[in-house]
């Protein structure tokens, strides 16, 4: 003889009641609306301060110098200048990476965005210094 089949109890009613209970519990313990936006603003402000301090005071001169020397070496036929360009690019990526990490809290997102920002920051920094110094490429 075969064993009788067991029927599973219907879980839809319990799921619906637990979902509505969790919604009401989370809405009663939520933060005030104004506080979260103020903290986000402060976090982004702190991220901008970190980015500017790291970029302008610590890495700007070295980044522009390494990109400039690398470009000069490549135009003179020295392929070692590629290492200088890579080092300058990395130095251009560091400040936005730290700033985005503070602002968003997402490691991989800040690293991938810093690659694009570093490319733009390095190119503009090098070209801007070129314009200020009055040199031509």
WOCORTA-V784735 format. One record per helix or strand of 3 or more residues. SS is the DSSP state (h for helix, s for strand). FROM is the first residue (numbers start at 0). TO is the last residue. If there is no record, write none. Layout:
SS|FROM|TO + SS|FROM|TO
//
This chain:
h|11|27 + h|32|74 + h|80|103 + h|106|132
//
